[in-house]
Amino acid sequence: MLKRLNLTACISLLVMVWHTAEAQVERWQQKVKYEMDVTMDVKTNQYRGTQKLHYTNNSPDTLTRAFYHLYYNAFQPNSMMDVRSRTISDPDRRVGNRIFNLGPNEIGFVKVNVLTMNGQPTSFVHEETILEVDLPEPITPGQTVVFDMEFEAQVPLQVRRAGRDNAEGIRYSMAQWYPKMAAYDVRGWHANPYIGREFYGNFGDFDVKITIDKNYILGGTGYLQNANEIGHGYQDAGVRVTEPKGNTLTWHFFAPNVHDFMWAADPNFTHEKVQMENGPMVHFLYVKNEKTAENWNRLKEYTVNAIQYMSDNFGKYPYNQFSVIQGGDGGMEYPMATLITGHRNMRSLAGVTIHELIHMWYYGVLGFNESSEPWLDEGFTTWGTNVVMDAVFEKEPGFIQDGNYRSYFRLVESGFEEPLTTHADHYDRNSAYGAGTYTKGAVFVEQLSYVIGKENFNKAMLRLWKDWQFKHPNGNDVIRVMEKVSGLELDWYLDYFVASTKTIDYGVKNVEALEGNTKITLERVGQMPMPIDLVVTYQDGSKESIYLPLVIMRGEKPEEVGMPRRVMTQKWPWTNYTKDVVLSRPISDIRSVEVDPSLRLADVNRSNNKFEVSIVLPSK
């Protein structure tokens, strides 16, 4: 009887441990299912719609209020976005005072006229870009409710990301166009007003019908459900397209497991597509002319190759299509698609397309919170852009992340750096946001490969994809994946490099003879401690490396391919600002000693990284 009880206890313990292990990569998240039916008037640039939202409260909390984003309300004079754009010390040149000068038929707006929950009327208030909703009854944990809405809207003249009639003449770039339920997670509601930065939403399914002038061609998020009614190259080969009755067509899209829905429309779009052999159908929608024809044709190969490279190295693209669409005001990512201005040279067109494509992995599928942790999404994407461009477009000589490191160093020198934990909307300067979020974020990623080793890093990137897709991981989740793969403790790296503006500066202070050996004295000048790869170059040109991991890492990275043979490992306590290393070689054998010749260490002062040994020969 006792043995049976012990066996039962052991089984229970194993089950509990298994569930605990699973819980490390599971996190509750709200579930949404949108059904929308909208009609666009291309003469007034206004549309009306209905929305049915099935909302599942998977949180442990009882909800008494809800919040919707009404992004187009930002495009009105004296909105928060307008005021911020006119008062920040370094305004975005694409915005400036343009919102302030919009006329009545140029502004944007979204107005909710009716909103019920399970058939009961709600009480709601329009607070600029947020709809504040008092619920008729609480939504309890595990409960699914249905919100029914009627709304009307006007598309703003294109200023930032979304809108009509952009600088290249594209009629509609329809991003952030519908009332969107704000995200609710372990930190509560994310009902941040829109002032032009980033986005965060709930994963779910979108069933969208768009009725518009029959001459318009659409593309965007989601799979077209009625292609044989639409034509324009979407229909199956050989199938006759049904002629529309009247002057409009209804486009029906379905997008599974995404957290936003974008579409674009223009009567002059050319629609071309490439079916990948082991990947999605890739759509290209653009206005073909002398500025676009050649480069957009060449873009097809680069886009397909980039999707294949990302799928092979960072996780397989999970959707059946991806669309590159001319529109917007630069380049912007959305699930399954990107908006990009099209009048570009080939390198710019490929580079921006690949950048927005890579967002599909980090913004689109992993679902990093772009607003609270923009450095994650933009950092991983900016880092990946250099990697993929090097692989599929043009090989870069030297260190491919050098530009990101130099941008970060300039940010440090400027004195305007802020911690990467700063919310995207709350940076004091646009330049600090850009250099921090994009380039310091990219340095964070590349430097991780230095800390844990390239082989561990590559494995961890695939595990991050496997464990966290569609689950909104945060910075700590990323670090935990890196810890699990490498066996190292890395919380200090997140605390220093992300949560502070402390910088890295190591130097070789002295190299001197010591009783037939050589004593190397290293110093930490900067406030942030880091493990050190020290490379010794001998007079005959051969090289060896000395590795100095931090004690707080609780381990060491393996030897890396391409690095000189490691001959010594010594731990360095972060409390010690100097470290002596004694090498069992006479100083006469040594030409130089250098901290991190790989350049992956974000050392803000590299002038002290290398010590050239001068040998004084005895006089005759």
N, C-alpha and C positions, 0 to 999 in steps of 0.2 A: 504493500500500500504506500509506504514511504517513497519507494523508488518510483512508483507511478506518479506521485505528487511532484517529485523532483523533475521528472520528465515533462510533466505538464507545465510546471513553472518555467523550465528551460524553453519550451516551445513558445510560451507566452512572452518570455523575455525576448526571444528572437524576433517574434512578430512585432513587438513594441519597438525594438531597435530598427527593424526594417522600415516601419512606418515613420520613425524619427528621421532616418536617413532620407526617405522620400520627401519628408516635410522641408528639408533643406532647399529643395528646388521647386516646391509648391508654395503658392501664395494666393490667398483669395483675391478675386477681382470681380468687379461688377460685370454683368453681361448685358449687352444691348442687341436689339433686333429692330432695325428701322425699315419701315415701308413708307415710301414717299412718292407722291404724284404731283408734279409741278407743270405749269404751263407758262412758257416764256413768250412775251410780246416783244419782237425784235425792233419794233418802231419806238416803243416807249422805254425799252430796256427794263421793264418791270415784269415780275412773275408772281403768281399765286400758287399756293400749294397746300396739300394736306400731308400730315405726318402721323403715322401710328408707330409708337415706340413701346416695344415689350422690354421692360426693365426688370432685371433680376438682381435682388439685393443679396449678394453672396457674402456680405460683411457680417460680423457679429453684432453690428449696431442697428438700432431702430432709427429710421430716418423720418424726420418730421418736415423737412424742407428739401427742395431740389433747386438746381441752378442750370440754366441753359446759356451757352455762348451765342451771342448775336453779333458776329464779327463785323458785318457791314456797317453797323452803327458807328464804328470808329471813323468812318470816312465822312465826317461832318465837321464844319468849322467849330472850334473850341471843344472838340472831344478831347479826351485824355491823350489819345495818340497825336492829335494835332498840337496840343500844348507841349507835349514832350518833344515832338519833332522840332518845334520852334524855339525851345528854351535850352535844350541840351547844348553843351559847349562845342561839340563837333557833330552837327546834324548830318543825317543820311542825305546825301545829295539827291537821291531819288525821291525824297519826301519833302524836306525843307518846309516851305509854307504852302505847298500845293493843296493840302487838304483845306486850309483856311480859305483859299480862293475858289473852292468848288461852288458852282451855282446850284440852284434847286434841282435841276434835271441832271446834275453831275454827281451829287452826293450819293452815298449808299445808305440804305436802311433795311432793317428787318423788323417787322412788327407782328407780334403774335396777337391774333384776334380772339381765338377760342382755345382753351386748354382744359381738358378733363382728365381725371384719373379714375379708371374703372367706371366710367360713365358719370362720375360726380364732378361738378365744377371745382376748379382750383382758384385760389386767390393769388394773383401775380402782379409784379411791378417791373416795368422796364427801367433798369438802372444802367443806362448807356449800352455797353456791350454785354451785359449780363441780364438775364431774366430771372428774377428772384421769385420762387414759387413756394407758397405755403400749402401743404398737402391737406386734403380733406380728411385723411386718416393716415396714421403712420404706416410706413413700409417696414415690416418686421424682417428679421434675418431669415433668409431662404425664400422669401416671398417674391413672386413675379407679378407686376402690375402692368397695366396698359394705359399709356398716355395717348390721347387723341388731340391733335392740334390742327388749327387752320392758321395760315400765316400769309403775309404779303411782303414783297421786298423789291428794292430797286438796286440794280447793279451800278456801283460807282464807276466813274471814269477811272481807268487804271492808274493807280498811284504806287501801291506796294503789293506785290504778289498777285492779288486778285483784281478783277474788274473788267471793264469793256474798253475796246479800242486802244490797245497798247501802242507803244512807240513804233512798232512794226506793222500796225494796222490789223492785228488779230482781233476779231469782234469780241469773243467772250473767253476769259480765263476764270472759270467758275470754281475757285477754291474758297473755303470758309463761307459757303453760301447759304447754309441751312441752319436752323436752330439745332444746336448740338449739345446734348446733355454733358455737363461738366463731369470730369473724372472724380471718383471718390475712392480713396485707397486707405492704407494704414495711417496716413497723415491727415485724413479727413477730406473735405471738399477742396477741389482746385478750381475755384471760380475766379481766376485771375482776369482782370480786364485786359482787353487786347490793345496793346500800344505798339504793335509791329514786330514782335520778336517770334517766339516759338510756340509749339502746340503739344498737347497731351490729351489722349482720349481713351475711351473704353473699347476693347476689342468686341466685335460682334459682326452681324450680318446686315448687309444693306441691299434692299430691293427697291430700285429707283426707276420711275418712269418720268421721262422728260418729253413734253410735247413742244415742238418748235417748228418754225418755218421749214418746209420740206426741202429747201435748197441748202440747208446747213448740214455740215458733216461734223459728227461728234466723236470724241474719244476721251479716255480717262480711266478711272478706277472701275473695275468690274467687268464681267463677261456679258457681252450683248446677247440677249435672249431671243430677239426676233430679227436676226440678221437677214433672213430671207425676205422680210418685209422692207428692210432698210436699204440693202444694196451697198453702193459705195465701196465695193471690195470686201465687205464683211461676209457676204453670203457664201454658201458652199459652192464649189466649182460646178458650173453647168446648171445651176438652179435659177429659174426665171424669177425675177424680182416682181413682187406685186406692186402695181401702180397705186400710189396713194390717192385716197379720195379726199378732195379738198386741198387746202394750201398748207397743211401741217402734217408732220410725222411724229409718232410717239416712239421714242427710243427706250427700250426696256433693258436695264442693266441689273446684274446680281453680283455682289462681291462678298464672298465668305471670309470670315475671320480677319477683318481689317478694322482700323480704328479711325478712319476718315474716308470721305468720298469726294473726289474732284472730277470735274469734267470741263472740257473746252469745246468751243464750237466756232466754225467759220465757214462761209459758203465757198471759199476758195481753197480749202484744204486739199492737198494731195494725200491720199492714204496708200501707203506701201507697207509691206510686211515681210518678215523673214521667219520661217519656222525652223527653230533649232532642232538638231537631231536628237539631243537628249536634254531638252529644256523647253522653255516657253515659246509661244508665238510672240515675236517682237514687232510692234506696230510703230510706224513713223507717220505723224501727221504734221504737215508743214505747207506753207504757201510756196510753191515752186517758182523760182525766178532766177535771174542771173546772179543774185546774191546767195542763193541757197542750193541750187540744183546739184552742183558738183560735190560740195562738202557734205550735204545730207546723204547723198548716195554713198560716199565713202564712210560716213558715220555708221552705216549698217554693220559693216565688218567689225569695227572697233567695239560697238555695243555688244554684239553677239560674243566676241572673244572675251570681253570683260565679264559678262554674265557667266560664261563657262569657267573663267579663272576663279571668280568668287565662289562659285558652286563647288569647285574642286578643292579650294583651300580654306574656305571659311564656313561652309555649310551650303547645302543645295537649295537653290531658290525654290520656294514652295508653291508658287502660283503658276497658272498655265499661260499667263501673258504678262508682258511689260510694254508700256507705251512711252515713246518720246514725242512730246507735243510742243510745237512752237507756241509760245505765249508767255504771259507774265512779264516780269521786269528784270529777269536775270536767269537764275536757276533755282528751282524749288521742288522738293521731294513730296510726293504723296503716295499712298499705297498703290502699287502696281503701275505707277506712272510718274513722269516728271514734266513740269513746265519749264521751258528754256527758250530764251530769245535766240533767234535763228541766224541773224546776220553776223556771223563770227568767222574768224579764220579757222583753219582745220584744227590746230592745237587747242584753241579755246573751246571750240564746239565739242571736241572729243573729251577734253578735260572736265568741262562742266557736266556733260552728260554722264561721264563715268563717276564723278563725285556724287551726283544726285542718284545714280543707280546704286552706289554703295550704301546710301542712306536706306535702301530697301531692307538691308540686313539689320541695321542698328536702330534706325527710327521705325522702319516698317514692320519688322518681324520680332526682333527682340523687344522693341517698344520702349527704348530708353525715354525717360521723361525729359523732353527737350527744354521745358521751361525751368524746372528746378535744377536739373543737372545737364545743361546744354553742352558742357565739355565732354560728356560721354558720347553723345550722338555725333557732334561735330568733330570731336577729337579722333574717335575711331574712324570716322569717314574721311577726314583730311589725311590721316595717316594712311588709310587704305587707298586713297586716290593716288598718292605717290607710288605705292607698291604696284597697283594695277596698271597705271600709266607706264611704268617702267617695264612691265611684262608684256603689254599689248600694243603700246603706241611707239615709244622711243626710249631706248636705253639711256639712262642718265650716267654720266661719268662721276665717279666718286660716291660719296655718301648720299643716298637718295632723299633722306630726310633733312639734309643740311638747311634748306630754305626755312623749314619750320623751326629748327633750332635757332637760326639767326633772327627770325621774327620774334621768338620768345625772348632772346637776349636784348633786343631793342625795346621790348615792353618793359623789361626789368630796368633798363637804363632810363626809360622815360619817367619813372617814378609814379606811373598811374596804374600799376598792376593791382588787382584785387584778387582775393581768394577765389578759386574756382567754385566754391560753394555758393557764390553770389547768384541769386535768381537772375535769369536772363534779362528780365525787364529792369532790373535795379542796378545795373552797372552805371557808374557815374559818366562814363564816356563810351561812345560807340567803338572807338579805337581799342580801348581796353577790353571791351567785350569780344571784339573780333580776334585780336591777337591772343587773348587768354583762352577763349572757348575753342577756337579752331587750332591755333598753332601750339599753345602750351598743352592743349588736350592731346594733340598728335605726339608731342614730346613725351607726355605721360605714357602713351602706348608703346612707343619705340623704346623708351627707357626701361619699361617692364621686361622687354626681351633681354636687356643688359643685366637686370637684377636676377632673373630666374634662369637665364640661358635660352638661346634661340630655339632649341629642340623642345624644351618644356613649354615655351611660349606658343609655338605652333600647335602643340597638343591642346593647350588650354583654350586657344581660340576656337577650336572645333568643339571642345567640351562646353564652352560658353553657349555656343549655338545649340548643341544637343540638349542641354539642361534648361535653357531659359527662353527658348523661342515662344512668343505669344504670352509672356508672363511679366513684362515690365521689370526687369532687373534694375537694381541701382548700383552705385559705385562700390558699395561694400560687397554686393553679390559678385561683381566682377573680380574683386580682390580675393574673395573666398574660392572662386574657381581656380585662380592662379595659385593659391596656397595648396589646394587639394592636389593639383597636378605636380607642383614643384616640391611639396613637403616643407616649404619655408613659411615663416611668419612674416606677413607683409602689411599689417595694419599701420605700422609706422610710416610706410611709403604713402599711403592714402592721407594720413594725418598731416604729414609735412608738405607734400607736393600739391595736394588739392585744397586742404583746409587752411593753408597758410601761404604767405608769400616769401618764406625763407628760401634762400638760394644756396646752390652748391658751388663750392670753390675749394678744390684741393690742389696742392702743389708739392713738388719735390724740393724740399728745403736745402738738402745737402747730400752729397755723395763723397765719402772719404774712406781712406785706407784704415784698416783695423786689424793689426797683427796678421797680415797675410790674407785677410778677408776684406770684404767691402761692406761698410755700414751705410745704409740708405735711410735718410730721415725724411719722412713725409709729414705734411701738416694739413689740418683742416682749417681753412680760413673762413669759409661760409658757415652759415648756421644750420644747414641741413646735412645730416650724416648720410653717407652712401657707401656701399661696398666698392672696393677698388680693384680694377685690373691694372697691374703694373707690369709693363713690358721692358725687359732689359735687352738692349742690342749690344752685341759684342763686336770687337774689332774686326773679326772675320766675317761679319755680316749676319751671323746666326742670331736667333732670338729665343728667349725664354720668358715665361710669365710667372709673376708672383701674385697670388690671389689673397685679398684681405676682406673677407666677409664681415659684416657687422655682427656683433654678439647677439643683438636683438633679432636677427634673422633666424636663429636657432637651426642653422644648417648652412649648406653651401650649394651653389649651382654646379652642375657637372661641367667638365671641360667642353669647350665649344669648338665645333669644326671651323677651321680657318684661323683660330687663335694659336699663338706659339705654345709649345709644350709647357704645361704647368709644372714647376719644380718645387714650389713651396706654397703652403697655405697657412696664414696666421690671422686669427680673429682680431678685430679692432673694436674695443668698447666705444660707444658713441660719446661717452663722457671725456675721452682723451682727445686732445686737440693735436697731438703729435704721435707718431709711431715710428719706431726704429726697426729696421729689418736688416739682418746680417746675412749676406750672401757669401757662400763658400767659394768665392772666386776672387783673385787679386784684382785690385782696381785697374791695373794695367791692361786687363782683358776687356774692360768695359768702354764702349763708345758713348752710350747714352742710356738714360732711364726715363720712361715716360708713363704718365697716368693716362690710361684709356686712349690709345691711338685709334680705336674703332670709332671714336667721336660720339658714341651713344650716351655717354654721361653728359648731362646738361650742365656742364661746368661753365659758369658765367665769365670766368677769367682764365683762358687757356694759355696765357703768356707764361704762367708758372708751372705748367704741366710737364714740361720736358727739361731735363738737366743734361747738358752736354759735358762729358767728362774731359777735362784738359790734363793731359799727362806732361809733367815737366821732366824733360830728359836731363840727366846729369851732364854738366859741362865737361869738355875734354881737357 
